[in-house]
C-alpha cells in the first residue's frame, strides 16, 4: 500500500498489476499530482461504483513505471 499525506487528510490506495471484478471506463487525459496521464476509471462489477483508476499512458518518462497499474482507492473499498 502506498500513501500520500495531503494537508489535514490522509489518502491511501493500493497498487496492483491486475484487478478482478472490475470493469474499465473510457480513456481520458487527467492532470494528476505527478503530471499528465491517460487513465481509465475502474468500476466494481457488483455495484457499479468507481473504485479507482488504471494508468494507460504517462506523458513524462519518469512516470512510465505506472503504465498498466491499477490504483484502488482504500476509502472506496472499505465500509
Backbone as CSV, one residue per row, in Angstrom:
resi,resn,N_x,N_y,N_z,CA_x,CA_y,CA_z,C_x,C_y,C_z
1,UNK,0.847,-1.169,0.000,0.000,0.000,0.000,0.893,1.232,0.000
2,UNK,0.537,2.218,-0.780,1.227,3.480,-0.816,0.293,4.550,-0.269
3,UNK,0.845,5.548,0.378,0.007,6.622,0.919,0.688,7.953,0.691
4,UNK,-0.104,8.976,0.567,0.401,10.335,0.424,-0.340,11.206,1.429
5,UNK,0.363,12.090,2.062,-0.267,12.989,3.012,-0.591,14.306,2.322
6,UNK,-1.837,14.680,2.375,-2.319,15.942,1.829,-2.757,16.756,3.045
7,UNK,-2.591,18.069,3.032,-2.914,18.855,4.229,-4.206,18.418,4.918
8,UNK,-4.066,17.956,6.130,-5.124,17.571,7.060,-5.947,16.339,6.666
9,UNK,-5.600,15.654,5.583,-6.295,14.403,5.261,-5.267,13.355,4.846
10,UNK,-5.620,12.108,4.996,-4.758,11.020,4.570,-5.446,10.279,3.443
11,UNK,-4.783,10.193,2.289,-5.322,9.496,1.135,-4.518,8.214,0.972
12,UNK,-5.175,7.080,0.969,-4.483,5.801,0.831,-5.041,5.045,-0.357
13,UNK,-4.172,4.293,-0.993,-4.603,3.468,-2.103,-3.728,2.240,-2.184
14,UNK,-4.212,1.249,-2.945,-3.498,0.011,-3.184,-3.103,-0.019,-4.649
15,UNK,-1.881,-0.429,-4.934,-1.385,-0.507,-6.312,-1.303,-1.980,-6.708
16,UNK,-1.901,-2.327,-7.852,-1.913,-3.708,-8.329,-1.527,-3.765,-9.795
17,UNK,-0.930,-4.896,-10.181,-0.655,-5.142,-11.595,-1.894,-5.648,-12.310
18,UNK,-2.829,-6.214,-11.554,-4.044,-6.762,-12.142,-5.155,-6.672,-11.097
19,UNK,-6.368,-6.527,-11.536,-7.523,-6.487,-10.634,-8.639,-7.333,-11.210
20,UNK,-9.418,-7.941,-10.332,-10.548,-8.761,-10.758,-11.842,-8.097,-10.301
21,UNK,-12.918,-8.502,-10.916,-14.254,-7.995,-10.586,-14.383,-6.491,-10.790
22,UNK,-13.648,-5.981,-11.782,-13.780,-4.575,-12.152,-13.978,-4.473,-13.658
23,UNK,-14.607,-3.392,-14.069,-14.719,-3.062,-15.489,-14.136,-1.666,-15.662
24,UNK,-13.652,-1.375,-16.860,-12.988,-0.097,-17.084,-13.868,0.843,-17.899
25,UNK,-13.675,2.133,-17.672,-14.408,3.164,-18.391,-13.628,3.637,-19.614
26,UNK,-13.969,4.820,-20.075,-13.343,5.421,-21.247,-12.003,6.055,-20.892
27,UNK,-11.066,6.032,-21.831,-9.778,6.698,-21.631,-9.984,8.206,-21.576
28,UNK,-9.235,8.853,-20.676,-9.265,10.312,-20.606,-7.915,10.826,-20.126
29,UNK,-7.603,12.031,-20.512,-6.395,12.701,-20.054,-6.708,13.331,-18.706
30,UNK,-5.833,13.093,-17.725,-6.083,13.631,-16.394,-4.780,14.207,-15.842
31,UNK,-4.846,15.457,-15.383,-3.689,16.089,-14.758,-3.676,15.683,-13.289
32,UNK,-2.671,14.884,-12.904,-2.590,14.361,-11.551,-1.408,15.017,-10.837
33,UNK,-1.207,14.697,-9.575,-0.121,15.291,-8.803,1.236,15.079,-9.457
34,UNK,1.396,13.969,-10.176,2.680,13.651,-10.795,2.733,13.987,-12.273
35,UNK,1.778,14.743,-12.766,1.781,15.163,-14.172,0.580,14.635,-14.939
36,UNK,0.628,14.812,-16.247,-0.471,14.406,-17.122,-0.370,12.908,-17.426
37,UNK,-1.514,12.217,-17.302,-1.582,10.789,-17.575,-2.858,10.485,-18.357
38,UNK,-2.827,9.410,-19.125,-4.038,8.863,-19.730,-4.500,7.752,-18.798
39,UNK,-5.732,7.849,-18.317,-6.253,6.891,-17.339,-7.652,6.438,-17.744
40,UNK,-8.064,5.335,-17.143,-9.461,4.890,-17.228,-9.936,4.655,-15.805
41,UNK,-11.141,5.086,-15.490,-11.720,4.775,-14.183,-12.056,3.295,-14.172
42,UNK,-11.966,2.670,-12.988,-12.369,1.275,-12.851,-13.550,1.209,-11.896
43,UNK,-14.491,0.342,-12.244,-15.760,0.225,-11.547,-15.955,-1.183,-11.000
44,UNK,-16.584,-1.308,-9.855,-16.962,-2.594,-9.282,-18.022,-3.235,-10.185
45,UNK,-17.829,-4.513,-10.541,-18.824,-5.171,-11.387,-20.110,-5.472,-10.620
46,UNK,-20.041,-5.525,-9.289,-21.224,-5.817,-8.479,-22.152,-4.634,-8.319
47,UNK,-21.574,-3.478,-7.927,-22.427,-2.323,-7.620,-22.260,-1.157,-8.597
48,UNK,-21.233,-1.192,-9.441,-21.033,-0.134,-10.427,-20.331,1.103,-9.902
49,UNK,-19.908,1.101,-8.634,-19.222,2.255,-8.053,-17.794,2.363,-8.582
50,UNK,-17.317,3.595,-8.722,-15.914,3.805,-9.076,-15.067,3.401,-7.873
51,UNK,-14.081,2.528,-8.104,-13.213,2.083,-7.018,-11.765,2.529,-7.214
52,UNK,-11.473,3.171,-8.334,-10.114,3.645,-8.596,-9.905,3.948,-10.061
53,UNK,-8.665,3.772,-10.515,-8.332,4.027,-11.911,-7.155,3.169,-12.334
54,UNK,-6.947,3.103,-13.652,-5.819,2.374,-14.236,-5.051,3.350,-15.116
55,UNK,-3.730,3.327,-14.984,-2.882,4.159,-15.831,-2.728,3.495,-17.196
56,UNK,-3.138,4.170,-18.246,-2.985,3.680,-19.613,-1.730,4.232,-20.273
57,UNK,-1.354,5.463,-19.947,-0.155,6.094,-20.517,0.310,7.205,-19.596
58,UNK,1.611,7.462,-19.627,2.198,8.562,-18.868,2.912,9.471,-19.862
59,UNK,2.756,10.761,-19.706,3.344,11.710,-20.641,4.801,12.009,-20.320
60,UNK,5.210,11.775,-19.084,6.596,12.022,-18.683,7.338,10.697,-18.550
61,UNK,8.568,10.667,-19.029,9.381,9.449,-18.988,9.526,8.912,-17.567
62,UNK,9.676,9.790,-16.587,9.878,9.365,-15.203,8.652,8.675,-14.602
63,UNK,7.508,8.766,-15.262,6.271,8.178,-14.742,5.845,6.914,-15.490
64,UNK,6.659,6.434,-16.417,6.306,5.269,-17.234,6.081,3.998,-16.415
65,UNK,6.686,3.912,-15.256,6.531,2.706,-14.426,5.084,2.500,-13.980
66,UNK,4.246,3.521,-14.069,2.851,3.418,-13.635,1.945,2.798,-14.691
67,UNK,2.373,2.802,-15.937,1.526,2.332,-17.034,1.133,0.868,-16.818
68,UNK,-0.165,0.613,-16.899,-0.707,-0.731,-16.700,-1.078,-1.049,-15.263
69,UNK,-0.773,-0.156,-14.330,-1.067,-0.391,-12.914,-2.492,0.050,-12.576
70,UNK,-3.115,-0.703,-11.675,-4.437,-0.383,-11.152,-4.272,0.279,-9.795
71,UNK,-4.981,1.366,-9.573,-4.974,2.067,-8.293,-6.379,1.910,-7.694
72,UNK,-6.445,1.213,-6.569,-7.727,1.025,-5.879,-7.744,1.929,-4.661
73,UNK,-8.693,2.841,-4.618,-8.784,3.780,-3.510,-9.352,3.080,-2.283
74,UNK,-8.581,3.120,-1.215,-8.945,2.403,0.012,-10.320,2.815,0.530
75,UNK,-10.609,4.111,0.558,-11.878,4.576,1.128,-13.068,4.107,0.291
76,UNK,-12.848,3.765,-0.983,-13.932,3.256,-1.816,-14.197,1.772,-1.552
77,UNK,-13.196,1.070,-1.006,-13.308,-0.371,-0.817,-13.790,-0.767,0.560
78,UNK,-13.510,0.051,1.559,-13.851,-0.294,2.930,-15.170,0.353,3.337
79,UNK,-16.017,-0.399,4.089,-17.319,0.155,4.510,-17.179,1.242,5.541
